[in-house]
């Protein structure tokens, strides 16, 4: 796996990943997370992702010469999460292409975020995720060293904020 710096040129690829994820969620009876329509067809969602890419450090994972996942990290959480009382690295986006699920892409990107946190000299890394549907995303982040710290509502959906201490 290669992890390279990403940027605005990757937005179309990221939107394809979102569309595939939405289709998968719907096919698996989980439309509550991201809705039922392709994100690329919604200008507000395209602008949301474009804004994340524009204002964060973006890293793309590639496997077999193809984009396999993306992570976007920044120094500030999204507007629905209170700022930490210390400097932090916030994972504002983590997404794996459905073709590469189960191949360690997300874990490798989380590890890259940890490297970035150390390089920035911060001791806190946080992320949030959809907490509904039995909590599989919360469990995923827990397996990668995060601990739940608070639940917030975003448009009535439960969203779990998780944190991980970064050492050395």
PAGU-740882 format. One line per 8 residues: number of its first residue (from 1); their letters; for each residue x, y negated, z of C-alpha. Coordinates in steps of 0.5 Angstrom, whole numbers, plus 500, padded with zeros to 3 digits. Layout:
% residues N
NUM = A = X,Y,Z ~ ...
***
This chain:
% residues 168
1 = XXXXXXXX = 500,500,500 ~ 502,493,498 ~ 500,487,502 ~ 501,480,498 ~ 499,473,500 ~ 492,472,497 ~ 489,465,494 ~ 483,462,490
9 = XXXXXXXX = 485,467,484 ~ 482,472,489 ~ 475,470,490 ~ 472,473,484 ~ 475,480,486 ~ 473,479,494 ~ 466,477,491 ~ 466,484,487
17 = XXXXXXXX = 468,487,494 ~ 462,484,498 ~ 457,486,492 ~ 459,493,493 ~ 459,493,500 ~ 452,490,500 ~ 450,495,495 ~ 453,501,500
25 = XXXXXXXX = 449,498,506 ~ 443,498,502 ~ 444,505,500 ~ 445,507,507 ~ 439,504,510 ~ 443,498,513 ~ 441,492,509 ~ 440,488,516
33 = XXXXXXXX = 448,486,516 ~ 449,482,509 ~ 442,483,506 ~ 440,486,500 ~ 442,482,494 ~ 449,481,491 ~ 453,476,494 ~ 456,473,488
41 = XXXXXXXX = 449,471,486 ~ 448,467,491 ~ 452,460,491 ~ 451,459,498 ~ 455,465,499 ~ 460,464,494 ~ 462,457,497 ~ 462,460,504
49 = XXXXXXXX = 467,465,501 ~ 471,460,497 ~ 471,456,503 ~ 474,461,508 ~ 479,463,502 ~ 481,455,501 ~ 482,454,509 ~ 485,460,511
57 = XXXXXXXX = 491,464,510 ~ 489,470,506 ~ 492,477,505 ~ 490,482,499 ~ 492,489,500 ~ 493,493,494 ~ 493,501,493 ~ 494,504,486
65 = XXXXXXXX = 495,497,483 ~ 488,495,485 ~ 485,491,490 ~ 483,495,496 ~ 482,490,501 ~ 482,483,504 ~ 484,479,510 ~ 483,471,512
73 = XXXXXXXX = 486,469,518 ~ 486,462,521 ~ 487,458,527 ~ 480,456,528 ~ 473,461,529 ~ 467,460,525 ~ 462,454,528 ~ 458,459,531
81 = XXXXXXXX = 464,462,536 ~ 466,457,541 ~ 474,456,541 ~ 478,459,545 ~ 482,455,551 ~ 489,457,548 ~ 492,457,541 ~ 489,463,537
89 = XXXXXXXX = 489,467,531 ~ 482,468,528 ~ 480,473,523 ~ 475,470,519 ~ 474,475,514 ~ 476,483,513 ~ 473,487,508 ~ 475,494,504
97 = XXXXXXXX = 473,495,497 ~ 469,501,498 ~ 473,505,493 ~ 479,505,499 ~ 474,506,505 ~ 478,511,510 ~ 485,510,507 ~ 487,505,513
105 = XXXXXXXX = 487,499,509 ~ 483,495,514 ~ 488,498,520 ~ 494,495,515 ~ 491,488,514 ~ 489,488,522 ~ 496,490,523 ~ 498,484,518
113 = XXXXXXXX = 494,479,522 ~ 498,481,529 ~ 504,480,525 ~ 502,473,523 ~ 500,472,530 ~ 507,473,533 ~ 510,469,527 ~ 505,463,529
121 = XXXXXXXX = 507,464,537 ~ 500,466,539 ~ 498,471,544 ~ 491,472,542 ~ 487,474,536 ~ 480,474,535 ~ 475,477,531 ~ 467,477,530
129 = XXXXXXXX = 463,482,527 ~ 455,485,526 ~ 453,488,532 ~ 447,491,530 ~ 446,498,527 ~ 448,502,533 ~ 455,498,533 ~ 459,502,528
137 = XXXXXXXX = 463,495,527 ~ 464,494,534 ~ 467,501,535 ~ 472,500,529 ~ 475,494,532 ~ 475,497,539 ~ 479,503,535 ~ 484,498,533
145 = XXXXXXXX = 485,495,540 ~ 480,489,540 ~ 475,489,546 ~ 468,485,546 ~ 468,479,550 ~ 461,476,548 ~ 455,477,544 ~ 452,471,540
153 = XXXXXXXX = 446,470,535 ~ 447,468,528 ~ 440,467,525 ~ 437,472,530 ~ 443,477,528 ~ 447,480,534 ~ 454,478,533 ~ 460,481,537
161 = XXXXXXXX = 466,477,539 ~ 472,481,540 ~ 479,479,543 ~ 486,483,543 ~ 492,480,546 ~ 498,480,542 ~ 505,481,545 ~ 512,481,543
***
